Amino acid sequence: MLTRYKTLENGSAVRQAEVYTAAEHGIDPARIDADAVKIVRRLNSRGHEAYIVGGAVRDLLVGTTPKDFDIATDAPPGRIRKLFRNSRVIGKRFRLVHVFFTGEKIVEVSTFRSRDSEGFQNIYGDIEEDALRRDFSLNALFYCPIKNILVDYVGGFKDVKAGKLKPVIPVERIFAEDPVRMIRAIKYSVSTGFRIVRPLNRALVKSVHLLADVSPSRLTEELFKILQSGRAKAIFERAIKYDMLHYLLPGCGDYLKQKEFRRRLLYSIGKLDERAARETPGRDMCIAYLCGDFLLGFSGLNIERRVSFPDAFATVKAFLRPLVPANRDVEHGVAFLLKRKRRYMSEKVFD
């Protein structure tokens, strides 16, 4: 292991980061997207720092192939745009660059952000500041595919090796600043098998009520990410444990007190995971598997008779409140369920 130092104003040198070599970090270069490597190489050749960051590094360290690759650099968005003709600057408050490749592939390139950044403000910083403003240590690692080194400013590599989910931001602030981090904490814990460390777990238990303050649109996006992840059942089980569904999906939370509803819901979401293992389910299918048992078994609608589409649609919309999925997705999900009403009546399954 190597060590990076920085020089303070008084001239003294202090430890800044730990640098792990290929033999130490064990990342398999064959799992790295070739286009992501091209982006890093071009930025380096023009004098810029650039690293693969976030979830891709996390996945590489646990031995899985990432679905997406994100890159962080000291180059500002305008400079990135000039270097890559196949790119577009997105975002109004915090600007990112999407670099487009064949097959609808997008690699997201962001500029290092300052620790003073609040929300999505355009305050850029250096690599250390960018690391220190990230949520959890397993997301604060920087991998250079050109030099095949891993740069760690927060002790995240040791946390990964120990199987621990630890915060970078102090526990008294991490969820108060952004309650959605609670949802991400259980997602990361489930996807990696890492243990949520005790201080973070205590903060999560005490802060779960803050989810009530999150906008419906953000909660909607987070819910669909869970349902499309292929690990939705395990994440839902953890969310039930922390009483998150009471805030994320109040209509569902009320029925979870019924053991049979909880059993059927988790079974159906498990079947959705099986679909996700084959291909990412559309949002309409996510709605169908999430709401099917309620609509056909617990809503009070007399499904033994003809159920009108408007009644079924209104029932599902009410169940999903305050989430705001597109009406088109709800319509398609309801149509899928009504076509399978007869099978559900006899077998209690609609898959």
JOGI-V488343 format. One record per backbone hydrogen bond with DSSP energy under -0.5 kcal/mol. NH is the residue of the N-H (numbers start at 0). CO is the residue of the C=O. If there is no record, write none. Layout:
# JOGI-V488343
nh: (NH	NH)
co: (CO	CO)
This chain:
# JOGI-V488343
nh: (1	3	5	7	7	10	13	15	16	17	18	19	19	23	24	25	28	30	31	36	37	38	39	40	41	42	43	44	45	45	46	47	50	51	52	53	53	55	56	57	58	59	60	61	62	63	65	69	70	71	72	73	78	79	80	81	82	83	84	86	86	87	89	94	95	96	97	98	98	99	99	100	103	104	104	106	107	107	108	109	111	113	116	120	122	123	124	129	130	131	132	132	133	136	138	139	141	142	143	144	147	148	149	150	151	152	158	159	160	161	162	162	163	164	165	167	168	172	173	174	176	177	180	181	182	183	184	185	186	187	188	189	190	191	192	194	196	196	200	201	202	203	204	205	206	207	209	210	211	212	213	218	219	220	221	222	223	224	225	226	227	228	234	235	236	237	238	239	240	241	242	243	244	246	247	248	250	251	252	252	253	254	254	255	256	257	258	261	262	263	264	265	266	267	268	269	270	271	272	273	274	275	276	277	277	278	285	286	287	288	289	290	291	294	295	296	297	297	298	302	304	307	311	312	313	314	315	316	317	318	319	320	322	323	328	329	330	331	332	333	334	335	336	337	338	339	339	340	343	344	345	346	347	347)
co: (18	16	13	5	11	7	5	3	3	151	1	17	149	20	20	21	26	27	28	32	33	34	35	36	37	38	39	40	41	42	43	42	71	142	69	138	140	52	53	53	54	55	56	57	59	58	63	52	107	50	109	48	75	75	76	77	78	79	82	83	84	97	95	92	89	108	87	96	106	85	97	104	100	100	101	98	68	105	96	70	72	122	113	117	120	121	111	125	126	127	128	129	130	165	135	136	150	51	148	142	143	143	19	141	17	139	154	155	156	157	158	159	158	194	163	134	134	169	169	170	172	173	177	178	178	179	180	181	182	183	184	185	186	187	188	162	164	194	196	197	198	199	200	201	202	203	206	207	208	209	210	214	215	216	217	218	219	220	221	222	223	225	230	231	232	233	234	235	236	237	239	238	238	243	243	244	320	248	244	248	249	250	251	251	253	254	256	257	258	259	260	261	262	263	264	265	266	267	268	269	270	271	272	273	274	274	281	282	283	284	285	286	287	290	291	292	292	293	293	300	301	305	307	308	309	310	311	312	313	314	315	316	319	215	325	325	326	327	328	329	330	331	332	333	334	335	336	337	339	340	341	342	342	343)
